[in-house]
Amino acid sequence: MQTVIAHNGKVKVTLDGKVEVLVLFFSVDVPVRRETYVSIASSSKS
């Protein structure tokens, strides 16, 4: 699932997911969450 939230010229992107890891013949589901802020303000060069 991906969530995008705009706030003060920046966008917060959240990625939620699961990673399945195989360790010594056992399968383990590891939840993964990553949040990133991306600036959407335009920078004009003269």
PDB file of N, CA, C, O and CB in Angstrom:
ATOM      1  N   MET A   1       0.843  -1.174   0.000  1.00  0.00           N
ATOM      2  CA  MET A   1       0.000   0.000   0.000  1.00  0.00           C
ATOM      3  C   MET A   1       0.890   1.239   0.000  1.00  0.00           C
ATOM      4  O   MET A   1       1.915   1.268   0.681  1.00  0.00           O
ATOM      5  CB  MET A   1      -0.960  -0.003   1.217  1.00  0.00           C
ATOM      6  N   GLN A   2       0.509   2.245  -0.748  1.00  0.00           N
ATOM      7  CA  GLN A   2       1.283   3.473  -0.830  1.00  0.00           C
ATOM      8  C   GLN A   2       0.398   4.648  -0.457  1.00  0.00           C
ATOM      9  O   GLN A   2      -0.729   4.762  -0.939  1.00  0.00           O
ATOM     10  CB  GLN A   2       1.879   3.662  -2.242  1.00  0.00           C
ATOM     11  N   THR A   3       0.907   5.518   0.398  1.00  0.00           N
ATOM     12  CA  THR A   3       0.155   6.686   0.839  1.00  0.00           C
ATOM     13  C   THR A   3       0.955   7.940   0.519  1.00  0.00           C
ATOM     14  O   THR A   3       2.161   7.991   0.760  1.00  0.00           O
ATOM     15  CB  THR A   3      -0.164   6.607   2.356  1.00  0.00           C
ATOM     16  N   VAL A   4       0.285   8.948  -0.024  1.00  0.00           N
ATOM     17  CA  VAL A   4       0.955  10.211  -0.339  1.00  0.00           C
ATOM     18  C   VAL A   4       0.211  11.338   0.362  1.00  0.00           C
ATOM     19  O   VAL A   4      -1.000  11.482   0.194  1.00  0.00           O
ATOM     20  CB  VAL A   4       1.016  10.456  -1.883  1.00  0.00           C
ATOM     21  N   ILE A   5       0.924  12.134   1.141  1.00  0.00           N
ATOM     22  CA  ILE A   5       0.329  13.253   1.867  1.00  0.00           C
ATOM     23  C   ILE A   5       1.141  14.516   1.565  1.00  0.00           C
ATOM     24  O   ILE A   5       2.354  14.539   1.771  1.00  0.00           O
ATOM     25  CB  ILE A   5       0.281  12.967   3.409  1.00  0.00           C
ATOM     26  N   ALA A   6       0.467  15.570   1.075  1.00  0.00           N
ATOM     27  CA  ALA A   6       1.152  16.832   0.782  1.00  0.00           C
ATOM     28  C   ALA A   6       1.110  17.725   2.020  1.00  0.00           C
ATOM     29  O   ALA A   6       0.079  17.820   2.686  1.00  0.00           O
ATOM     30  CB  ALA A   6       0.500  17.553  -0.440  1.00  0.00           C
ATOM     31  N   HIS A   7       2.240  18.382   2.330  1.00  0.00           N
ATOM     32  CA  HIS A   7       2.310  19.235   3.514  1.00  0.00           C
ATOM     33  C   HIS A   7       3.425  20.263   3.336  1.00  0.00           C
ATOM     34  O   HIS A   7       4.598  19.904   3.237  1.00  0.00           O
ATOM     35  CB  HIS A   7       2.544  18.387   4.794  1.00  0.00           C
ATOM     36  N   ASN A   8       3.056  21.537   3.297  1.00  0.00           N
ATOM     37  CA  ASN A   8       4.026  22.643   3.223  1.00  0.00           C
ATOM     38  C   ASN A   8       5.067  22.479   2.118  1.00  0.00           C
ATOM     39  O   ASN A   8       6.263  22.630   2.367  1.00  0.00           O
ATOM     40  CB  ASN A   8       4.734  22.780   4.543  1.00  0.00           C
ATOM     41  N   GLY A   9       4.627  22.175   0.912  1.00  0.00           N
ATOM     42  CA  GLY A   9       5.555  22.060  -0.206  1.00  0.00           C
ATOM     43  C   GLY A   9       6.349  20.774  -0.229  1.00  0.00           C
ATOM     44  O   GLY A   9       7.234  20.609  -1.068  1.00  0.00           O
ATOM     45  N   LYS A  10       6.050  19.859   0.675  1.00  0.00           N
ATOM     46  CA  LYS A  10       6.721  18.560   0.680  1.00  0.00           C
ATOM     47  C   LYS A  10       5.671  17.469   0.619  1.00  0.00           C
ATOM     48  O   LYS A  10       4.536  17.658   1.058  1.00  0.00           O
ATOM     49  CB  LYS A  10       7.621  18.392   1.935  1.00  0.00           C
ATOM     50  N   VAL A  11       6.050  16.346   0.082  1.00  0.00           N
ATOM     51  CA  VAL A  11       5.143  15.212  -0.010  1.00  0.00           C
ATOM     52  C   VAL A  11       5.710  14.075   0.827  1.00  0.00           C
ATOM     53  O   VAL A  11       6.879  13.713   0.695  1.00  0.00           O
ATOM     54  CB  VAL A  11       4.935  14.769  -1.491  1.00  0.00           C
ATOM     55  N   LYS A  12       4.867  13.518   1.691  1.00  0.00           N
ATOM     56  CA  LYS A  12       5.278  12.371   2.498  1.00  0.00           C
ATOM     57  C   LYS A  12       4.781  11.115   1.802  1.00  0.00           C
ATOM     58  O   LYS A  12       3.579  10.937   1.609  1.00  0.00           O
ATOM     59  CB  LYS A  12       4.724  12.466   3.966  1.00  0.00           C
ATOM     60  N   VAL A  13       5.707  10.250   1.429  1.00  0.00           N
ATOM     61  CA  VAL A  13       5.356   9.007   0.753  1.00  0.00           C
ATOM     62  C   VAL A  13       5.629   7.863   1.717  1.00  0.00           C
ATOM     63  O   VAL A  13       6.746   7.707   2.210  1.00  0.00           O
ATOM     64  CB  VAL A  13       6.158   8.829  -0.584  1.00  0.00           C
ATOM     65  N   THR A  14       4.608   7.072   1.981  1.00  0.00           N
ATOM     66  CA  THR A  14       4.743   5.940   2.893  1.00  0.00           C
ATOM     67  C   THR A  14       4.503   4.643   2.137  1.00  0.00           C
ATOM     68  O   THR A  14       3.488   4.488   1.459  1.00  0.00           O
ATOM     69  CB  THR A  14       3.761   6.067   4.081  1.00  0.00           C
ATOM     70  N   LEU A  15       5.431   3.726   2.257  1.00  0.00           N
ATOM     71  CA  LEU A  15       5.288   2.420   1.624  1.00  0.00           C
ATOM     72  C   LEU A  15       5.168   1.366   2.719  1.00  0.00           C
ATOM     73  O   LEU A  15       6.039   1.255   3.582  1.00  0.00           O
ATOM     74  CB  LEU A  15       6.494   2.113   0.677  1.00  0.00           C
ATOM     75  N   ASP A  16       4.098   0.603   2.678  1.00  0.00           N
ATOM     76  CA  ASP A  16       3.906  -0.490   3.630  1.00  0.00           C
ATOM     77  C   ASP A  16       3.949  -1.801   2.863  1.00  0.00           C
ATOM     78  O   ASP A  16       3.393  -1.911   1.770  1.00  0.00           O
ATOM     79  CB  ASP A  16       2.558  -0.339   4.411  1.00  0.00           C
ATOM     80  N   GLY A  17       4.605  -2.782   3.438  1.00  0.00           N
ATOM     81  CA  GLY A  17       4.666  -4.068   2.758  1.00  0.00           C
ATOM     82  C   GLY A  17       5.198  -5.144   3.684  1.00  0.00           C
ATOM     83  O   GLY A  17       5.383  -4.927   4.881  1.00  0.00           O
ATOM     84  N   LYS A  18       5.437  -6.296   3.107  1.00  0.00           N
ATOM     85  CA  LYS A  18       5.947  -7.431   3.860  1.00  0.00           C
ATOM     86  C   LYS A  18       7.057  -8.095   3.066  1.00  0.00           C
ATOM     87  O   LYS A  18       6.966  -8.216   1.844  1.00  0.00           O
ATOM     88  CB  LYS A  18       4.820  -8.440   4.179  1.00  0.00           C
ATOM     89  N   VAL A  19       8.099  -8.522   3.752  1.00  0.00           N
ATOM     90  CA  VAL A  19       9.189  -9.244   3.118  1.00  0.00           C
ATOM     91  C   VAL A  19       9.222 -10.638   3.721  1.00  0.00           C
ATOM     92  O   VAL A  19       9.252 -10.800   4.941  1.00  0.00           O
ATOM     93  CB  VAL A  19      10.559  -8.505   3.304  1.00  0.00           C
ATOM     94  N   GLU A  20       9.216 -11.640   2.853  1.00  0.00           N
ATOM     95  CA  GLU A  20       9.271 -13.019   3.340  1.00  0.00           C
ATOM     96  C   GLU A  20      10.724 -13.477   3.310  1.00  0.00           C
ATOM     97  O   GLU A  20      11.364 -13.489   2.259  1.00  0.00           O
ATOM     98  CB  GLU A  20       8.362 -13.967   2.480  1.00  0.00           C
ATOM     99  N   VAL A  21      11.229 -13.851   4.478  1.00  0.00           N
ATOM    100  CA  VAL A  21      12.626 -14.250   4.614  1.00  0.00           C
ATOM    101  C   VAL A  21      12.694 -15.730   4.966  1.00  0.00           C
ATOM    102  O   VAL A  21      11.951 -16.210   5.822  1.00  0.00           O
ATOM    103  CB  VAL A  21      13.348 -13.395   5.689  1.00  0.00           C
ATOM    104  N   LEU A  22      13.591 -16.445   4.298  1.00  0.00           N
ATOM    105  CA  LEU A  22      13.771 -17.870   4.583  1.00  0.00           C
ATOM    106  C   LEU A  22      15.033 -18.037   5.418  1.00  0.00           C
ATOM    107  O   LEU A  22      16.139 -17.779   4.944  1.00  0.00           O
ATOM    108  CB  LEU A  22      13.856 -18.712   3.262  1.00  0.00           C
ATOM    109  N   VAL A  23      14.860 -18.475   6.675  1.00  0.00           N
ATOM    110  CA  VAL A  23      15.985 -18.649   7.578  1.00  0.00           C
ATOM    111  C   VAL A  23      15.971 -20.075   8.117  1.00  0.00           C
ATOM    112  O   VAL A  23      15.031 -20.475   8.803  1.00  0.00           O
ATOM    113  CB  VAL A  23      15.935 -17.617   8.736  1.00  0.00           C
ATOM    114  N   LEU A  24      16.994 -20.825   7.811  1.00  0.00           N
ATOM    115  CA  LEU A  24      17.131 -22.207   8.287  1.00  0.00           C
ATOM    116  C   LEU A  24      15.845 -23.005   8.096  1.00  0.00           C
ATOM    117  O   LEU A  24      15.349 -23.625   9.036  1.00  0.00           O
ATOM    118  CB  LEU A  24      17.527 -22.219   9.761  1.00  0.00           C
ATOM    119  N   PHE A  25      15.312 -22.988   6.886  1.00  0.00           N
ATOM    120  CA  PHE A  25      14.105 -23.729   6.503  1.00  0.00           C
ATOM    121  C   PHE A  25      12.826 -23.186   7.131  1.00  0.00           C
ATOM    122  O   PHE A  25      11.770 -23.805   7.003  1.00  0.00           O
ATOM    123  CB  PHE A  25      14.261 -25.172   6.880  1.00  0.00           C
ATOM    124  N   PHE A  26      12.900 -22.039   7.808  1.00  0.00           N
ATOM    125  CA  PHE A  26      11.706 -21.413   8.368  1.00  0.00           C
ATOM    126  C   PHE A  26      11.411 -20.134   7.588  1.00  0.00           C
ATOM    127  O   PHE A  26      12.305 -19.326   7.335  1.00  0.00           O
ATOM    128  CB  PHE A  26      11.890 -21.110   9.891  1.00  0.00           C
ATOM    129  N   SER A  27      10.163 -19.965   7.218  1.00  0.00           N
ATOM    130  CA  SER A  27       9.761 -18.758   6.495  1.00  0.00           C
ATOM    131  C   SER A  27       9.234 -17.737   7.495  1.00  0.00           C
ATOM    132  O   SER A  27       8.331 -18.034   8.277  1.00  0.00           O
ATOM    133  CB  SER A  27       8.684 -19.082   5.411  1.00  0.00           C
ATOM    134  N   VAL A  28       9.795 -16.544   7.468  1.00  0.00           N
ATOM    135  CA  VAL A  28       9.404 -15.495   8.400  1.00  0.00           C
ATOM    136  C   VAL A  28       8.942 -14.275   7.614  1.00  0.00           C
ATOM    137  O   VAL A  28       9.648 -13.810   6.719  1.00  0.00           O
ATOM    138  CB  VAL A  28      10.575 -15.129   9.351  1.00  0.00           C
ATOM    139  N   ASP A  29       7.756 -13.751   7.944  1.00  0.00           N
ATOM    140  CA  ASP A  29       7.262 -12.532   7.315  1.00  0.00           C
ATOM    141  C   ASP A  29       7.704 -11.331   8.149  1.00  0.00           C
ATOM    142  O   ASP A  29       7.410 -11.253   9.341  1.00  0.00           O
ATOM    143  CB  ASP A  29       5.710 -12.567   7.169  1.00  0.00           C
ATOM    144  N   VAL A  30       8.402 -10.410   7.521  1.00  0.00           N
ATOM    145  CA  VAL A  30       8.892  -9.226   8.210  1.00  0.00           C
ATOM    146  C   VAL A  30       8.170  -8.001   7.660  1.00  0.00           C
ATOM    147  O   VAL A  30       8.292  -7.698   6.473  1.00  0.00           O
ATOM    148  CB  VAL A  30      10.432  -9.082   8.051  1.00  0.00           C
ATOM    149  N   PRO A  31       7.412  -7.284   8.513  1.00  0.00           N
ATOM    150  CA  PRO A  31       6.735  -6.076   8.035  1.00  0.00           C
ATOM    151  C   PRO A  31       7.747  -4.970   7.741  1.00  0.00           C
ATOM    152  O   PRO A  31       8.710  -4.776   8.483  1.00  0.00           O
ATOM    153  CB  PRO A  31       5.703  -5.590   9.072  1.00  0.00           C
ATOM    154  N   VAL A  32       7.513  -4.256   6.654  1.00  0.00           N
ATOM    155  CA  VAL A  32       8.428  -3.194   6.238  1.00  0.00           C
ATOM    156  C   VAL A  32       7.642  -1.903   6.071  1.00  0.00           C
ATOM    157  O   VAL A  32       6.576  -1.890   5.455  1.00  0.00           O
ATOM    158  CB  VAL A  32       9.163  -3.569   4.918  1.00  0.00           C
ATOM    159  N   ARG A  33       8.168  -0.829   6.617  1.00  0.00           N
ATOM    160  CA  ARG A  33       7.528   0.484   6.448  1.00  0.00           C
ATOM    161  C   ARG A  33       8.622   1.510   6.174  1.00  0.00           C
ATOM    162  O   ARG A  33       9.615   1.591   6.897  1.00  0.00           O
ATOM    163  CB  ARG A  33       6.681   0.886   7.718  1.00  0.00           C
ATOM    164  N   ARG A  34       8.423   2.278   5.132  1.00  0.00           N
ATOM    165  CA  ARG A  34       9.407   3.298   4.789  1.00  0.00           C
ATOM    166  C   ARG A  34       8.695   4.607   4.506  1.00  0.00           C
ATOM    167  O   ARG A  34       7.749   4.656   3.720  1.00  0.00           O
ATOM    168  CB  ARG A  34      10.256   2.866   3.572  1.00  0.00           C
ATOM    169  N   GLU A  35       9.155   5.668   5.154  1.00  0.00           N
ATOM    170  CA  GLU A  35       8.563   6.986   4.946  1.00  0.00           C
ATOM    171  C   GLU A  35       9.632   7.912   4.369  1.00  0.00           C
ATOM    172  O   GLU A  35      10.755   7.974   4.869  1.00  0.00           O
ATOM    173  CB  GLU A  35       7.979   7.563   6.281  1.00  0.00           C
ATOM    174  N   THR A  36       9.268   8.615   3.328  1.00  0.00           N
ATOM    175  CA  THR A  36      10.200   9.516   2.663  1.00  0.00           C
ATOM    176  C   THR A  36       9.523  10.850   2.415  1.00  0.00           C
ATOM    177  O   THR A  36       8.362  10.894   2.007  1.00  0.00           O
ATOM    178  CB  THR A  36      10.708   8.908   1.339  1.00  0.00           C
ATOM    179  N   TYR A  37      10.232  11.928   2.656  1.00  0.00           N
ATOM    180  CA  TYR A  37       9.708  13.257   2.351  1.00  0.00           C
ATOM    181  C   TYR A  37      10.374  13.760   1.076  1.00  0.00           C
ATOM    182  O   TYR A  37      11.600  13.771   0.964  1.00  0.00           O
ATOM    183  CB  TYR A  37       9.948  14.249   3.535  1.00  0.00           C
ATOM    184  N   VAL A  38       9.552  14.173   0.123  1.00  0.00           N
ATOM    185  CA  VAL A  38      10.054  14.658  -1.156  1.00  0.00           C
ATOM    186  C   VAL A  38       9.597  16.097  -1.342  1.00  0.00           C
ATOM    187  O   VAL A  38       8.410  16.397  -1.209  1.00  0.00           O
ATOM    188  CB  VAL A  38       9.567  13.761  -2.332  1.00  0.00           C
ATOM    189  N   SER A  39      10.527  16.981  -1.645  1.00  0.00           N
ATOM    190  CA  SER A  39      10.191  18.390  -1.852  1.00  0.00           C
ATOM    191  C   SER A  39       9.590  18.581  -3.234  1.00  0.00           C
ATOM    192  O   SER A  39      10.142  18.120  -4.233  1.00  0.00           O
ATOM    193  CB  SER A  39      11.436  19.286  -1.678  1.00  0.00           C
ATOM    194  N   ILE A  40       8.438  19.274  -3.281  1.00  0.00           N
ATOM    195  CA  ILE A  40       7.788  19.514  -4.568  1.00  0.00           C
ATOM    196  C   ILE A  40       7.840  20.990  -4.935  1.00  0.00           C
ATOM    197  O   ILE A  40       7.225  21.413  -5.913  1.00  0.00           O
ATOM    198  CB  ILE A  40       6.335  19.031  -4.535  1.00  0.00           C
ATOM    199  N   ALA A  41       8.577  21.772  -4.149  1.00  0.00           N
ATOM    200  CA  ALA A  41       8.701  23.203  -4.435  1.00  0.00           C
ATOM    201  C   ALA A  41       9.552  23.384  -5.684  1.00  0.00           C
ATOM    202  O   ALA A  41      10.610  22.770  -5.816  1.00  0.00           O
ATOM    203  CB  ALA A  41       9.322  23.970  -3.226  1.00  0.00           C
ATOM    204  N   SER A  42       9.089  24.225  -6.593  1.00  0.00           N
ATOM    205  CA  SER A  42       9.829  24.443  -7.832  1.00  0.00           C
ATOM    206  C   SER A  42      10.995  25.385  -7.581  1.00  0.00           C
ATOM    207  O   SER A  42      10.858  26.410  -6.914  1.00  0.00           O
ATOM    208  CB  SER A  42       8.906  25.009  -8.929  1.00  0.00           C
ATOM    209  N   SER A  43      12.144  25.015  -8.128  1.00  0.00           N
ATOM    210  CA  SER A  43      13.320  25.873  -7.996  1.00  0.00           C
ATOM    211  C   SER A  43      13.608  26.479  -9.363  1.00  0.00           C
ATOM    212  O   SER A  43      13.927  25.770 -10.317  1.00  0.00           O
ATOM    213  CB  SER A  43      14.563  25.073  -7.453  1.00  0.00           C
ATOM    214  N   SER A  44      13.490  27.795  -9.442  1.00  0.00           N
ATOM    215  CA  SER A  44      13.722  28.463 -10.725  1.00  0.00           C
ATOM    216  C   SER A  44      15.137  29.020 -10.763  1.00  0.00           C
ATOM    217  O   SER A  44      15.598  29.656  -9.815  1.00  0.00           O
ATOM    218  CB  SER A  44      12.686  29.594 -10.959  1.00  0.00           C
ATOM    219  N   LYS A  45      15.819  28.768 -11.880  1.00  0.00           N
ATOM    220  CA  LYS A  45      17.185  29.268 -12.044  1.00  0.00           C
ATOM    221  C   LYS A  45      17.169  30.382 -13.075  1.00  0.00           C
ATOM    222  O   LYS A  45      16.475  30.288 -14.088  1.00  0.00           O
ATOM    223  CB  LYS A  45      18.163  28.126 -12.472  1.00  0.00           C
ATOM    224  N   SER A  46      17.937  31.445 -12.817  1.00  0.00           N
ATOM    225  CA  SER A  46      17.983  32.554 -13.766  1.00  0.00           C
ATOM    226  C   SER A  46      19.238  32.459 -14.599  1.00  0.00           C
ATOM    227  O   SER A  46      19.469  33.304 -15.464  1.00  0.00           O
ATOM    228  CB  SER A  46      17.922  33.907 -13.042  1.00  0.00           C
TER     229      SER A  46
END
